[in-house]
Amino acid sequence: MKKIFSFLCLIAAIVVAMSACSSTKEEKGTSETGNAALDNIFARKSVRTYLNKGVEKEKIDLMLRAGMAAPSGKDVRPWEFIVVSDRAKLDSMAAALPYAKMLTQARNAIIVCGDSVRSSYWYLDCSAAAQNILLAAESLGLGAVWTAAYPYEDRMQVVRKYTNLPDNILPLCVIPFGYPATKENPKQKFDEKKIHYNQY
Ligand SMILES: Cc1cc2nc3c(=O)[nH]c(=O)nc-3n(C[C@H](O)[C@H](O)[C@H](O)COP(=O)(O)O)c2cc1C
């Protein structure tokens, strides 16, 4: 009887220890690599379905700050960001952009634009800014996706039409975002064959 009791105590202790371990992990947000920034990079994925729930202004501001923290050639920072929350504009762009239909579900989108006069490679700087925005969204519990405007003249024209951009400001991409309606998993993309040391 005593042996059975000790055995049960041991099992109970193991169960308690295991659940304590896992909850500590969740509470701390500890992760795969032990590095929050890298975990966020590995967790990011395109999210195309959103809840009908507004995103707090503080979170949108953080996404914009993240965009502006990107590197840029000669530190020119040729970017401009249009935050669209006007339902009619979002729906009109969704109707006219072939691969941005998820704009009908999103309550907000950020359009990353660049000044082509200030920098001939504005689209490179703005791509870095767009990626920072996507990473910020992921880290804030939001879902977002890059939808292309540049280099498609027709799509850029659609964006220009609804955002009143001056001629020198070109739209790179439209990023719809919101609280995810579905749980997506990041794609596993690591491929050793893509790595070359010293030569191809
Ligand atoms: C330059 C560029 C253009 C893209 N255009 C679109 C688009 O128009 N519509 C869309 O739904 N996704 C678009 N995407 C998202 C890609 O489809 C997505 O990043 C890719 O499938 C990899 O999936 P992941 O982002 O979940 O890792 C674009 C991504 C990039 C970088």
The ligand as a Tripos MOL2 file, in Angstrom:
@<TRIPOS>MOLECULE
LIG
   31    33     1     0     0
SMALL
NO_CHARGES

@<TRIPOS>ATOM
      1 C1          7.0400   41.4310  -53.5850 C.3       1 LIG1
      2 C2          5.8850   40.6290  -52.9860 C.ar      1 LIG1
      3 C3          4.6510   40.7040  -53.5770 C.ar      1 LIG1
      4 C4          3.5690   39.9970  -53.0270 C.ar      1 LIG1
      5 N1          2.3210   40.1640  -53.5620 N.ar      1 LIG1
      6 C5          1.2690   39.5400  -52.9860 C.ar      1 LIG1
      7 C6         -0.0540   39.8230  -53.4470 C.ar      1 LIG1
      8 O1         -0.2720   40.6490  -54.3280 O.2       1 LIG1
      9 N2         -1.0770   39.1650  -52.8450 N.ar      1 LIG1
     10 C7         -0.8720   38.2630  -51.8220 C.ar      1 LIG1
     11 O2         -1.8580   37.7130  -51.3200 O.2       1 LIG1
     12 N3          0.3750   38.0030  -51.3500 N.ar      1 LIG1
     13 C8          1.4290   38.6190  -51.8990 C.ar      1 LIG1
     14 N4          2.6920   38.4390  -51.3900 N.ar      1 LIG1
     15 C9          2.8890   37.5050  -50.2640 C.3       1 LIG1
     16 C10         3.5300   36.1950  -50.7450 C.3       1 LIG1
     17 O3          2.5880   35.4400  -51.4560 O.3       1 LIG1
     18 C11         4.0540   35.4350  -49.5080 C.3       1 LIG1
     19 O4          5.0190   36.2100  -48.8530 O.3       1 LIG1
     20 C12         4.6890   34.1070  -49.9140 C.3       1 LIG1
     21 O5          3.7080   33.2140  -50.3760 O.3       1 LIG1
     22 C13         5.4170   33.4440  -48.7440 C.3       1 LIG1
     23 O6          4.5220   33.1890  -47.6730 O.3       1 LIG1
     24 P1          4.7590   33.8140  -46.2330 P.3       1 LIG1
     25 O7          4.7310   35.2980  -46.3430 O.co2     1 LIG1
     26 O8          3.6160   33.2670  -45.4080 O.co2     1 LIG1
     27 O9          6.0820   33.3310  -45.7430 O.co2     1 LIG1
     28 C14         3.7610   39.1520  -51.8980 C.ar      1 LIG1
     29 C15         5.0290   39.1030  -51.3050 C.ar      1 LIG1
     30 C16         6.0700   39.8510  -51.8230 C.ar      1 LIG1
     31 C17         7.4090   39.8370  -51.1210 C.3       1 LIG1
@<TRIPOS>BOND
     1     1     2 1
     2     2     3 ar
     3     2    30 ar
     4     3     4 ar
     5     4     5 ar
     6     4    28 ar
     7     5     6 ar
     8     6     7 ar
     9     6    13 1
    10     7     8 2
    11     7     9 ar
    12     9    10 ar
    13    10    11 2
    14    10    12 ar
    15    12    13 ar
    16    13    14 ar
    17    14    15 1
    18    14    28 ar
    19    15    16 1
    20    16    17 1
    21    16    18 1
    22    18    19 1
    23    18    20 1
    24    20    21 1
    25    20    22 1
    26    22    23 1
    27    23    24 1
    28    24    25 2
    29    24    26 1
    30    24    27 1
    31    28    29 ar
    32    29    30 ar
    33    30    31 1
@<TRIPOS>SUBSTRUCTURE
     1 LIG1         1 GROUP 0 **** ****
